[in-house]
């Protein structure tokens, strides 16, 4: 297979980041997917597919060498007891943007999706209460502003109080029925 030839005869390719990026660009053109969608909330990923486990291992090693975290998934056919489909996913927002900035595609549809990913701010988050995009000022910030966070907190407390009052009223009605 080509992956043994790459490791044995062309190991210098794996030592140079420029060659790794060029290899990933070619592999992405043939077996890769870039995905970016913003309907309800942002969804983004870059995926490499192969049916050969050794190929997947080489792709993961190359991504690790570039400082990009990835996950590997495969499906197992229980009847035949073989695994037949493997993917390397990059779904972390920072790593997805980093890889999108490194590679390019000669296929216009894929290049358009990579361009959308390149324009994405890697630190962008979506507010939990108002669903607006914002860039956090600290890593623990999950709301776009203090005002929004307080409003969200008040609404949650109001819901809890209403639940408590409704439960109390139900219990009171039950007790009255039992007395009669």
N, C-alpha and C positions, 0 to 999 in steps of 0.2 A: 504494500500500500504506500501511498505517497507520504503519509505521516512518518513512516520509518525512514524513508529517503530524506525527508526534511531534517529529521533528528540526526541521522548518521552522516550524510554527505554535505548537507547545507546547514550545519549547526550555527554558522556565523550569521545566518538570517535571524535566528532567535536571540542573538546578542545585540542587535542594533534596533533601536526603537523606530527608526525611519522605515526599515524593512518590515518590521512587525505591523506598522500602520498600513503600509502598502498591501501586505498580505491580507489584513483584515478588511481593507476596502474591496479587494477582489472577492473575498469570501462573502462579504456582505452583499455584493452585487448578485451573486449566484444563490446564496442560501440565507440571506438576512432579511429582516423586516424592521422598519421603524414605524412607531405608532404614536400619534398624538391626537387627543380629542378633548374638547372642553364643552360638554353638554351640561351635565349637572355639576361635575367637578373635574379637575384636570386628571387625565389618565395618559401616561407616557411610558414607553419602553423601547428597548432595542433588543432584538432577538436574533440569534444564530441557530440554525437547525442542521442536524446531521443524524444519520442512522448509525454512525460508527462511533463507538465510545472513545477510541483513541483520538479521533479528530476533535471531539468535544473537549478532551483533556488538553490538547494542544491549544485550542482556542482559549480555554480558561487560563492556562499558563501565560499566554500572551497578554491577556487582559490584566492578570495580576502584575505582570512586569510593567505594564503601563499605569498601575495604581488604580485599577477599576475593579470594584467588587461585582461579582455576578453569582447567579444561582443556576444549578443544573436540574432539569426535570426530565424524566423519561416515563413512558408508559410500559406496562408489562402485560403481555398477552398470557393470561393464566392457563388457557387451554394448551398452548404450545410451549409454555414455560420459557418464553424469550422476551427480551425487551426490544422493542422495535422502533421507537421514536424518541429522540433526545433533543433537548433545546437548552441553550444557554441564554438566560434572561438577564438583562440589566434594567432594573426597575427603580432603583434609588435615584431620586431626582438629580442629585449632584453628579453621580456617576454617569447618568444618561446624558446630561448636558456636556460633560467632559468628553465622552466618547463621540458625541455628535460633532463637537468642535474639532476632533482629531481626524475623523474619516469623512470622505466624500463619496458620492455614487455617480456612476455614469447613466443610471436609469432615472429619468426626470421625476417620476412619481416618488421614488425613494429619496431622491435629493430634496424634493419639496418637503417631505416629512422631516428629514434631517435639519433642513433650514428652520422649520418651526421649532424644533427642539433646541437649536443653537440660540434662537432669540429668547428662549425661556430663561428667566432668572432662576439660577439653581437654588436660591434661598427663599423662593416665593412660597407662601402658604395660603390656605383658604381659611377665612374666619369661621369659627364654629357656629356663631350665632347669626351673622348677617350674610354669610357666604360670599364675601368680597375677597379679592386677592390682596395680600399685603406682604411686606418684607419685615420679618420680626427684628426687633432691636436686641433681644436676648433669646437664647435657645429655648427657654421655657414659656415663651409668649405664644398663646394660641388664639387670641382675639386681636382684632385690628386696632382697637383703642381701649383705653381705660373705661370710657363711657359705655361702649358696646359690651365690655366684659361685665360691668356693673348691672346693665340692663338684663343681660343673660342670667346673672346670678339672682337678681330680683325675680325674674320670671320663674326660675326653678324653685325659689323659696315660696313664691305665691302658689305654684302648683302643689308643692308639698303641703302647705297650709290648707289649701282647698281639699286635698285628699284626706287630710286628717279630720277636717270638719265634716266631710261627707261620711267618713267611717264612724265618727262619733254619733252623727245623726242616725245612721243605720242601727247602731247598737242601742241607742235610746229608744227607737221605734220597736225593736225586738223586745226590749224589757217591758215596754208598755203593753205589747200584745200578750206577753207571758202573764202579766198581772191580771188581765181581764179574764 
